[in-house]
Amino acid sequence: MFSTHIKAVRDLRNNYPEIATIIKKRDNVIITNNGKSEAVIISYEEYAKYEEYLHIRYTKEKLAEAEALVGKTGAWIDSNELFKEWDAWDAVKL
């Protein structure tokens, strides 16, 4: 289970080894400045997982939008047909 630690921005500057140890345990650190949250530090592995999650979520949203558009317009083109059109366009362009 993750733990969240709250550290002042001065701790980031003055006690980075302590913060690095926290992050290596896969815990999160919230950095505050004048008592207000400003940033969150997570391990690179957690960041990579988060980026992958965002990419998958974005892709699913775009696919859902495309499916909804197809449902409204009935316009759909098979990928083989699309590639034929691209090949024809490339032949004209060259």
N, C-alpha and C positions, 0 to 999 in steps of 0.2 A: 504494500500500500504506500502511496506517495504521501510525503509530508511537505507542507509548505512552510518555509522559513521567511521571516520578514527581517530585512537588513537595511540599514541606512546607506545612502550612497557613499558616505565616507568609509563604510566597511568594505565596499567594493574596491576602493582605492587603497585602504590601509591594511585590510585583512583578506586579500584575495585568496590565499591558500586555504583559509577556512571555508570560503564560499565554494572554491573548486572541489573540496572534499564533499561538501553537501551535494553538489551537482553530480559527482561521481557515484553517489549512492542513489542516483536517479530521483532525488527530491528536487523540488522547485524552490526558487528564491525570488521573493518579491522585493524589489529595490524601491525604497521610499526616499523622498526629498522633502524636507520640512514637514514630515508626517503624512505626505500624500503619495500614494502609489504611482510610480512612474514607469516601471519596467518589470519584466519577468525574465529570469534566467533559467533556461532548461538545458539539459545535455544535448549534444549534437544529435545523438540517436533519437531522442524524443522529438527534436525539431524535424528530423528527416521523416519520421512517422507522421507527424502533423502535416508536413508538406504533401506527402503521399495521400493522406486522407483528403486534404483540400483538392488535390488534383482529381481524385476519384469522384468526389462530390460535384466538382465543377463539370466533369465529363457527363455524369448522370443527369445533371440539370440541363445541359445543352442537348443531350439525346432526348430528354423528355420534351423540351421545346420543339425539337425537330419533329418528333412524333406527333405532337399536337398540331403543328403546322401542316403536316401531311394529312392529318385527319380532317382539317378544315378545308384544305384546297384539293386534296386528292392527288396532288402532284408528288410523284415519286419516280425516281430514276434508279434503275438497277446499276450496280457498280460496274458491271461489264459494259453497259451502254454508256456510262459516264466516261470510262476509259477510251471507248471508241471515239467519243466526241473530243476528248483531249488529244488523241492521236491525230484526228482530222484537223484540229486547230493547229497542232504543231506542224503538220505537213504544209498548211497554208502559210504559216508564219515563216517557215524556212524558205 
